[in-house]
């Protein structure tokens, strides 16, 4: 099982920037960015053959993150961004994710 990454933080804490920075360091031919809905409707075996990394930013529903957490046996790594707090997700098995909690970071303004 490959470990995926979950960026959790309020709007303006840099989730999207961190995801884009991470993606820029990877083999561009083996990454894709998609919406949660597109990922949900896709054939996972086809994604596994095409991509090593799949970025899904702005995941808004707890159930969507739960769905993503069930994709443990795929040959790609998910890089996910959400405004949900880790506390809001505590009833989900997040063991497949490295969690980057940005909620404690202060923003200007």
N, C-alpha and C positions, 0 to 999 in steps of 0.2 A: 504494500500500500504506500502510495506517495502522499506526503503531507501537503495540504493546501494552506492558503493564507487567508485570514479574515481580518480586514481592517474595519474597526468599529469606532465611530466618532460622530459628533454633531456636525452640522453643516459648517463649513469653513475651517475644519481642523486639518485639512490636507489629505484626506483619503484618496481622492482622485489624483492629486499630484503625486502621491507616493506610489500609487498603482502605475501611473504613466512612467515614472522614473524607473521602477522595477522592470517594467516591460521593455524599456529602452535598452536595458542591459542584456536582453535575451536575443536568441536567434529569431529575427523578425519573420522568417518564413515558417516558423513553428508556433506562432502565437496568434490568437484572435481575440477580439473584444466582441461581446454580444450582450443582448438584454437577457434577463432571466427567462422571459417567455420564449425567446428563440432557443435558448438552451434547453428548456423543458420540452419543447416540441422536437428537438433534434434527435437523431439516432446516435446514441453514445459511442457505438463501435466505429462509426464513421468519423466522429470527432477524434477518437483515440488514434485512428490511423493518420489523421491530418495534422494534429496539433499536440504539442507538449504542454502548453499553457493556455488557459482560457480565462479571460478577465470578465467579470460580471460586476459592474458598478451599480450603485443605487438600488440595491435589493431592499425592498421596503417592508415586506411581510415576514413575520417570524416563521410562518409555514413554508415560505420560500427558502429560507435558510435551512430549515429542517430537511426539505427536499434535497438541497445541495449536499447536506451532510450525509445523505444515504448513498452518494456516488463514490464510495470508498474503493471500489475495485476497478476503477477506470485507470487507463494509462496516461492520464493527463493531470496536471496540477491546476486547481482552481485558485484564482486570485479574486477575492470577493470584497466589495465595499458595502457597508450598511450604516445607517444612523441608529440602528438598534443598539442598546447598551448590552454589555455582557450579562448583566442582571436580568434583562428581558429575555435573554436566550438561555438562561441557566437550566431549563428543563429539556433542552436539546442536547444530544450527544455531539459535542463539538471536538471530539478526540482526533478527528482527521485534520483539524485546522491548527495552525500556529496563529494565535490571536494577538493582534496589534491593537491595543485599546488606546484610542486617541481622545477619549472623553475627558481625561484629566488635563489635557493641554489647554492652556489659556490662549484665547484669541484676542487680537486688538480690536478695540471699538466699543 
